[in-house]
Amino acid sequence: MLELDRITAGYDRRAPVVRDVSLSVAPGEAVGLLGPSGCGKSTLARVAALLHRPDAGRVVLDGEEVRGWRHRAPRGLRTAIGVVFQQPRMSADPRLRLRDLIAEPLRATGRRTEAAGRVSELAAAVGLTDDLLTRRPHEVSDGQLQRACLARALVLRPRWLVCDEMTAMLDASTTAALVGVVEDYRTTTGAGLLAVGHDRTLLERWCDRTADWAEPAPTAAARVPVHLARTGPRLSAG
């Protein structure tokens, strides 16, 4: 279980972006976090991915309360979560070829020997040809780079996925393809998913349920509630 318990977080303790928010994702479950731009949902996603320390509240991952963040988190927890961000060019090292970009987490965790096989497997899954794997980020499209970033997020076989506006910059066919990759992975592994976005139709078709974020609070002191909402049918890739 991935549990966010009464999280308050932001970038200035005097004016938190989110206040007193709770959300949970069960193993194998897909939860959509739906809300308008600027409401704080991406900050909450970063907390869930152990990339941002909350000012208050608890994060519990697989029964263990998280006490370290980013590189201070235990490796077993840190590598249990795969993350895909909205803007692939801001999350990709421009010096790396796509092949090395996908393999980067394996090398960082001392598993270089797995890189060749795992990269080939994931490149095929996300639709990247051998030719594209030799290119650097500036030599491919946003959609091709986001495919590589998704492959990177899956390379360590995480138990949890956090997709923060993963498809916001993509066309409909690429969106359907990447959602299909995520769903195939979840079906195979039983991984849980937190999918963040503002596209209600997409999230309600993709996820088992959605958490509908209220409009941004007018003052920093006001509480921003998250209400668990409706269930919708899954999106299938054509």
Long-range contacts (C-beta under 8 A, 24 or more apart in sequence): 1-25, 1-26, 1-27, 1-60, 1-61, 1-62, 1-63, 2-48, 2-59, 2-60, 2-61, 2-62, 2-160, 2-192, 2-194, 3-58, 3-59, 3-60, 3-61, 4-44, 4-47, 4-48, 4-57, 4-58, 4-59, 5-57, 5-58, 5-59, 5-60, 6-56, 6-57, 6-58, 7-44, 7-47, 7-54, 7-56, 7-57, 7-58, 7-59, 8-54, 8-55, 8-56, 8-57, 9-40, 9-43, 9-44, 9-47, 9-52, 9-53, 9-54, 9-55, 9-57, 10-40, 10-43, 10-55, 11-43, 13-55, 14-220, 15-220, 16-55, 16-220, 17-43, 18-43, 18-44, 18-224, 19-217, 19-220, 19-222, 19-223, 19-224, 20-56, 20-57, 20-223, 20-224, 21-57, 21-224, 21-225, 21-226, 22-57, 22-226, 23-48, 23-194, 23-211, 23-226, 25-160, 25-192, 25-193, 25-194, 26-192, 27-159, 27-190, 27-191, 27-192, 28-186, 28-190, 28-191, 28-192, 29-192, 29-193, 29-208, 29-209, 30-186, 30-192, 30-193, 30-195, 30-206, 30-207, 30-208, 30-234, 31-192, 31-193, 31-194, 31-195, 31-207, 31-208, 31-209, 31-210, 31-211, 32-195, 32-196, 32-197, 32-203, 32-204, 32-206, 32-207, 32-209, 32-210, 32-211, 33-194, 33-195, 33-196, 33-197, 33-203, 33-210, 33-211, 33-213, 33-226, 34-197, 34-198, 34-200, 34-203, 34-210, 34-211, 34-212, 34-213, 34-229, 35-198, 35-212, 35-213, 35-214, 36-198, 36-213, 36-215, 36-216, 37-198, 38-216, 39-213, 39-214, 39-215, 39-216, 39-224, 40-213, 40-216, 40-224, 41-196, 41-213, 42-86, 42-164, 42-165, 42-196, 44-196, 45-162, 45-164, 45-194, 45-196, 46-164, 48-81, 48-162, 48-194, 49-81, 49-83, 49-162, 50-77, 50-78, 50-81, 51-83, 61-160, 62-159, 75-109, 79-105, 79-109, 79-156, 79-158, 80-158, 80-159, 80-160, 81-158, 81-159, 81-160, 81-161, 81-162, 82-153, 82-154, 82-156, 82-158, 82-160, 82-161, 82-162, 83-153, 83-161, 83-162, 83-163, 83-164, 84-146, 84-149, 84-150, 84-153, 84-161, 84-162, 84-163, 84-164, 84-166, 85-149, 85-164, 85-165, 85-166, 86-164, 86-165, 86-166, 86-168, 86-169, 87-169, 88-137, 88-142, 88-145, 88-146, 88-148, 88-149, 88-169, 89-137, 89-142, 89-145, 91-149, 92-137, 92-145, 92-148, 92-149, 93-137, 94-136, 94-137, 94-138, 95-136, 96-136, 96-137, 97-133, 97-134, 97-135, 97-136, 98-128, 98-132, 98-133, 98-134, 98-135, 98-136, 98-137, 98-140, 98-144, 98-145, 98-148, 99-123, 99-133, 99-134, 101-137, 101-148, 101-149, 101-152, 102-133, 102-148, 102-151, 102-152, 102-155, 103-155, 104-152, 105-152, 105-155, 105-156, 106-155, 106-156, 109-156, 118-155, 119-151, 119-155, 122-151, 122-154, 122-155, 123-151, 125-151, 125-154, 125-181, 125-184, 125-185, 126-150, 126-151, 126-177, 126-178, 126-181, 127-177, 142-169, 142-170, 143-170, 143-171, 143-174, 146-170, 146-174, 146-178, 147-174, 147-177, 147-178, 150-178, 150-181, 150-182, 154-181, 154-185, 157-189, 158-191, 159-189, 159-190, 159-191, 159-192, 160-191, 160-192, 160-193, 160-194, 161-185, 161-186, 161-191, 161-192, 161-193, 161-194, 162-193, 162-194, 162-196, 163-193, 163-194, 163-195, 163-196, 164-196, 165-196, 165-197, 165-198, 166-195, 166-197, 167-197, 167-199, 167-202, 168-197, 168-198, 168-199, 173-238, 175-202, 176-235, 176-236, 176-237, 176-238, 177-237, 179-206, 179-235, 179-237, 180-236, 180-237, 181-237, 183-234, 183-235, 183-236, 183-237, 202-235, 203-232, 204-230, 204-232, 205-232, 205-233, 205-234, 205-235, 206-232, 206-234, 206-235, 207-232, 207-234
